[in-house]
Amino acid sequence: MGASGVFKVSEYDGGRLAALLPWPARDVNKYTRGKLTLVAGSALYSGAASLAALAAQRMGAGYVEVACASESVSAVRASRPSLVVRSWDTWEGFGEIVPREGRPCACVVGPGFDASGAVEADLVLRALMRVEAPVLVDGGALSVLATDAGLVAAHERAQRALPLVVTPHGGEAARLARAAQVDQVTEPAALARELARAWRCVVALKGPDTFVSDGAQVVAVRQGTPALAKAGTGDVLAGMVGALLAQGLRAVDACVLGVTLHAEAGRAAAAELTDICVTPEDVIEAIPQAVRGVG
């Protein structure tokens, strides 16, 4: 499958972004504000689950729960007492992630996954097949997705009209392209569009400029900053976009708003700390400043 035809790359203006911010109504509760389930954090990478979860809370999700490796439970719990944390060894919650009237929800799978782990591979495929709410696949889970079994599961989700979002960087995008037999496409905007078409999902192709596509439209977010070029900032982004999905935003809108706020938070943190010194934790702390700037 190759890129064909001429297409326009658009951008969201400030007014459109501001209109997407999920300001809570006066009578909301933690469930009506959206529940996000994060399946994240292998024994080696508990920090990724913590970063994604803290970013999701800061981005407005009313209820954030984490299913992680048993070895990671204590570390994730310690990162924020308000998180609900369980071991994925005994957790069977995929079938419960179902949006209901006034109770939106979403699932993020993959931050901190061991890409070669059999348990993690099973979790990814179960999420794709069983979760009836939007699913975002990130990190190590993208390697599981980039298989024949992953492609079949992604297409089955599309046939059921269940939203799927993937957030690859360039190397992960190349693996997804090979798995779906997408012809070599070097231009990032075109690659995002072709991947979205092949996988029948929404793609946020990360880079200095990030391109979001559902296969029909391509939206550019050009506020990227080198301050974000550190391990862990992708986990922050996954949590932010996941939180917006959990609050009921459409997949493309959640990606564009989440990527924009992530970039603006990186810029805000760098303004105080310099591009050299910003850490993923600093980006999380700067999310409120980014929200105020957009709002």
N, C-alpha and C positions, 0 to 999 in steps of 0.2 A: 504494500500500500504506500503510495507516495503523495507528497503534497501536490495539489493541483489548483490552478486558478489563482486569481488575484483576490486578496482579502484585506480588509481594513483592520488595523489594530486601534482600538479605542482606549480611552481613559475615563475614569469617573472623576467628575469635578467635585469641588468641595461641598456644594449643596447636596449632591447625591450621596456622598459619603456621610454627611451629617444626618441625613434622613434615615440612614440605616442603623445608626447607633441605637441599641436596645434599651432605651431609658425605661426603668420599671414604673409601672403604674402604682398608685398609692395602696391598692388593695391586693398586691401580689403576695405570694408566699414562696418558700424555697422551691416548691415543685413547679409552680406556674412560671417561675423564672428560668426553668430548664434544668434538666439533670444530665450531666455528662459522665459517662463511664469510660475510664481510661484503662486499657489493658496494656500494661507497660512495665518495664523495669525487670530485666532478668537479674540473676544473682550477681552478675558482673557490673551491671549498670543501673543500680537503684536510683542514682541521681537524675537520670533522664525522666523517670516517672515523677519524681518530686518537682522538677522544673516544669513539666507539662501541666501537672495538677495545680501548682501555685499560679501559673499563668492563666489557667482556665478560671480559677476563682477570681483573680484580678480582672478578668475580661467579662465578668458578670454572671457566670453560671450560678444558679441558686443552690445546686447540690452537686458535689464532685466526689465520685467514688473511684478508687483505684484497685484493680486486681493485678497483683504482681507476684513474682517468685517468692516462695516462703522465706528465702534468705534476705529478701529486700523489705519485708513487711515492717520491721522495726525502724529501719532508716526512713522509710517514707512516712510512717506515722509521726516520727520525731520532727519531720520537716514542717509540719503544720497540724496542730491538734484538731482542727475542724475538718480534716479529711477523713473519709470513711475508707479504710484500707483492709483488704482481704487477700489471702493467698489464692492464687489461681489454681492451686492443686485441688482445692475443695470447692471452688466457686463454679456455679452452674447458671450464671445470670444472663447469658446471651439472649435466651428466649424471653426474658423480662424487659428487654430494651425495646419497648413498643410505644410510640407516641400516642397519646390520648387527647381528647378535647381539652384544651387549656393546660396540658402537661407535655410540652415538647421535650425531646431528649435526643441524644446522639451518642456515638461511640467512637473513640480514637483507639487504634490498635497499632503498636509497633515501636514507640519511643523506647530506647534502651533494650531492644530485642537482640538476642544472639541469633544472627541470621542463619546459622547452621543448626540451631537447636530444634529437635523433633517436637518438643512441647510447644515451642513458639509457632512452628509451622501449623500444628493442629489448631492452635488458637486463632490464627489468621483465617484459616479456611472456615472454621466454625462461625467466626464473626461475620464473614461474607455471606454465609448461607443462612444464618439464623436471626441476625439482627434486622428488625423491620424499620428501624430509624436510620438516619444518615450515618454512614461509616466513613471515617477518615483513616487512610492507611499511610503510615510514615515510617521512617527509620528502617530497622532491620526487617520489618514486615514487608517492605517493598521487594526484597529478594524472594520471599515466599510468593508474593503476588506474581512475580515475573517468571511463572512456570505455566505449564499446560493446565494444571489443576487450578491455578489462580485465574487464568484467562477464562476458563469455563465458569468459575464462580462469579467473576465480574460480569460476564454476559448474562448469567442467570439472574443476577440482581437487576440488571437493566431490563430484562424481560418482565420483571415484577415491578418495575418503576420505583425501585428502591435506590436512593441517592448513594453514590460512591464518590469519594474525593481522594486523590492521591497528591502527595506533596514531595516530589523528587527533586534532588539536585541533579546536576548534569550527568554524573556517572550512573545514578539510579535510573535516570530517564533513558540512558543508552541501553540499560538492561531491559527495561520495559519495552523499548522499541524492538530489540532483537526477539524477545519472547513473542511479540505480536506480529513479527515479520513486517515491521514498518521500514520502508526504505530509508537509507541514510539521509537525514535532514539536518543540516548544520545550523540553520537560522532558528534561534530559540522560539520565536513566535510561531513559526510554521511547525516546529517539532511539538510544541504544546498542543496545537490544534490536531495534528495527526495522532498523537497519543490519545487525546480525548476521544477521537473517532474510533480508534482501534480498540480501546478499552471500554468505551461507552460509559464514560465517567467525566468528572470535572478534574482537570489537571491544573495544579499550581506549580509551574516549573521555576524553581528558585534560582536566583543569580543576582548579579549587581542590578539588573532589571529583571523583575519577575513577571511571567506571563501566565495569565489564567484563561483557560478555555474550556468550553463545554462541547467543542467540536464544530460549533456554528460561529460563535463570536470569540474574539481574542481580546483580552483587556490587559493593558500594561500597567505595572506599578513601578515607577522609576525613582522612588525615593531611597533606594538601597544605599547602604553606607558600609565601609570597611570595618566599622566598629562591630558589625554583626558576624564577622568572619572568625568565629570561635566555636569550639565544640560546645554544644548545649543550646545554642540559640535556635536551632531547628526544632528542638523539643519545646521551647517556649512558643514558637509559632504554631506548632501542632495543637498545643493546649488552647491558644487564643482562637484559632479557627474552629476547633472543636466546640469551644464554649459558645461561639456565635451560631454554629449549627444547632446546638442544644437549645438555644433561645429562639429557634424557629426561622432564622434567615435562610434564604435560598442558597444553594451551594456556591454559585458563582459570586453572589454578593458577600457571603461569609468569607470566601477566600480573598476577594479584593479588599474588603474592609480590614480583615485580619492582617494581611500582608502590609497594608498601608500603616496601620497602627503599630505593627511590629517595627517597621522601618523608622517611623517617627519616634518611637520610644528609644530605639538605638541612637538616633540623632540627638534626642534630648539628654540621654545619658552621656553621650560623647561631649556634648557642650559643657558639661560639668567635669567630666573625668578624662577627656581626650579619647581619640580613637584607639590609642594603645591600651588604655586601662579598663575599658568597659568589659564587664563579665555578663553572662546570661542573667544572673541574679539582678544586676543593675537594670537590665532591660525590663524585667518584670516590675521592678519598683518604679520605672518611668512610664508604665502604661497609663496611669491616670493623667499624666501631663499630656500624653499623646491624645487621649480621649478629649481632654479639654480643648486641645488645639484643633481637632477636627470638628468638635461640637460647637 
